Amino acid sequence: MAFALIHPFQSVRSADVSTIQWLLALHVTGAFFLLGGVIFATILSVLGHRAERPSELAAFMGLARFAVAFILVGEVMVLVFGLWLVHEFHFSFGSFWIWGSLVLLVVGGFAGKKGGDREGGTRSIALELAAKDDVKTPELQARLNDRITHALSGGAGILALVVLALMVWKPGQ
């Protein structure tokens, strides 16, 4: 089933836009929310790791909650509208790119949650230190250098990019 793209300068009445076009627009919007949130969280993480004082680190990590909100909204939109598009386009739900995307989306969400929980612990330590003398301790630095946290959070971001690649190229379709 094909759909027509609308020229940006063409006037459009709501009756001219098909269900598939709405679903595709909402699905792509979800992908932008998801990837935008991942990029925002990555930037905040880098800035937090470069912060010299625990209070600065805690502030950057606190802002990451906004990035997480975008990621969660994006994941839900990508999932709901993506599955709806699969149905509308009559793709096979057994296709590799669909199952692969679903599995990677779930695994990435799980890894991101676990990494975020670990970073939340680091933020708690930073807040305690900020209330005392606002100086980094070896314990805080060790938490910042934790490879498991980096692997979980970074892996979640990479999996989001792989899901995007599967959605664009649809291998095996």
C-alpha positions in Angstrom: 0.0 0.0 0.0 1.6 3.2 -1.1 1.2 6.7 0.3 1.8 10.1 -1.2 4.1 12.6 0.5 2.7 16.1 0.7 4.7 18.9 -0.8 5.6 21.4 2.0 4.1 24.4 0.2 0.8 22.6 -0.8 -2.2 23.5 1.2 -3.6 20.6 3.1 -7.0 20.0 4.5 -7.3 17.5 7.3 -9.4 15.3 5.0 -6.5 15.1 2.6 -4.2 13.4 5.1 -4.6 9.6 5.2 -4.5 7.5 8.3 -1.1 6.1 7.3 0.3 9.6 6.9 -0.9 10.5 10.4 0.5 7.2 11.9 3.8 7.7 10.1 4.1 11.3 11.3 3.4 10.3 14.9 5.8 7.3 14.6 8.6 9.6 13.3 7.8 12.1 16.0 8.2 9.4 18.6 11.6 8.5 17.0 12.7 12.1 17.3 11.6 12.2 21.0 13.5 8.9 21.7 16.7 9.9 19.9 16.5 13.5 21.1 16.2 12.3 24.6 19.1 9.9 24.2 21.3 12.8 22.8 20.2 15.2 25.6 20.9 12.5 28.3 24.3 11.9 26.7 25.2 15.6 26.7 24.1 16.0 30.3 26.1 12.9 31.3 29.3 14.3 29.7 28.8 17.7 31.3 28.2 16.0 34.7 31.3 13.9 34.4 33.3 17.1 33.6 31.8 19.0 36.5 34.3 19.9 39.2 31.9 20.2 42.1 29.4 17.6 43.3 26.6 20.3 43.3 27.2 20.8 39.5 27.2 17.1 38.9 23.9 16.7 40.8 22.4 19.6 38.8 23.2 18.0 35.5 22.0 14.6 36.6 18.8 16.1 37.9 18.2 17.6 34.5 18.5 14.1 33.0 15.0 13.4 34.3 13.7 15.6 31.5 15.7 13.6 28.9 14.2 10.4 30.4 10.7 11.7 30.0 11.4 12.3 26.3 12.9 8.9 25.9 9.9 7.2 27.5 7.3 9.1 25.5 9.4 8.4 22.4 9.6 4.7 23.1 5.8 4.4 23.7 5.0 6.4 20.5 7.5 4.4 18.4 6.1 1.1 19.7 2.3 1.9 19.5 2.4 3.8 16.1 5.0 1.4 14.7 2.9 -1.7 15.4 -0.1 0.1 14.0 1.8 0.9 10.8 2.9 -2.7 10.5 -0.8 -3.6 10.6 -1.8 -0.9 8.1 1.0 -1.7 5.7 0.2 -5.4 6.0 3.8 -6.2 6.9 4.4 -9.6 8.5 4.7 -9.4 12.3 7.1 -12.3 11.9 9.6 -10.2 9.9 13.2 -10.1 11.3 13.3 -6.3 11.3 10.1 -6.0 13.3 11.0 -8.6 15.9 14.6 -7.4 16.1 13.4 -3.8 16.6 11.0 -4.8 19.3 13.6 -6.9 21.2 16.2 -4.2 20.9 13.7 -1.5 22.1 12.9 -3.6 25.2 16.5 -4.5 25.9 17.6 -0.9 25.4 14.9 0.3 27.7 15.9 -2.2 30.3 19.6 -1.3 30.0 18.8 2.4 30.1 16.7 2.0 33.3 19.4 0.0 35.0 22.1 2.5 34.0 19.8 5.4 35.1 19.2 3.7 38.5 23.0 3.4 39.0 23.4 7.1 38.0 20.7 8.0 40.5 22.8 6.5 43.2 25.7 8.6 42.0 23.5 11.7 42.1 22.5 10.9 45.7 26.2 10.8 46.7 26.8 14.1 44.9 23.9 15.7 46.7 25.2 14.6 50.1 28.6 16.0 49.2 27.2 19.2 47.9 25.4 19.7 51.2 28.7 19.2 53.2 31.7 20.8 51.6 31.0 20.4 47.8 34.2 18.6 47.1 34.6 15.4 45.1 35.6 12.3 47.0 37.3 9.2 45.7 34.0 7.3 46.2 32.2 9.8 43.9 34.9 9.6 41.3 34.8 5.8 41.4 31.1 6.0 40.8 31.6 8.4 37.9 34.2 6.0 36.3 32.0 2.9 36.8 32.3 0.8 33.6 29.0 -1.1 34.1 27.0 2.2 34.3 28.7 3.4 31.2 28.0 0.2 29.4 24.4 0.1 30.4 23.6 3.7 29.5 25.8 3.9 26.4 24.5 0.5 25.3 20.9 1.7 25.6 21.8 4.7 23.3 23.5 2.5 20.8 20.5 0.1 20.7 18.2 3.1 20.0 20.3 3.9 17.0 20.3 0.2 15.8 16.4 0.3 16.1 16.4 3.4 14.0 18.6 1.6 11.4 16.3 -1.4 11.3 13.3 0.9 10.9 14.8 2.7 8.0 16.4 -0.2 6.0 13.9 -3.0 6.9 16.4 -5.8 6.2 14.7 -8.9 4.7 11.5 -7.0 3.7 
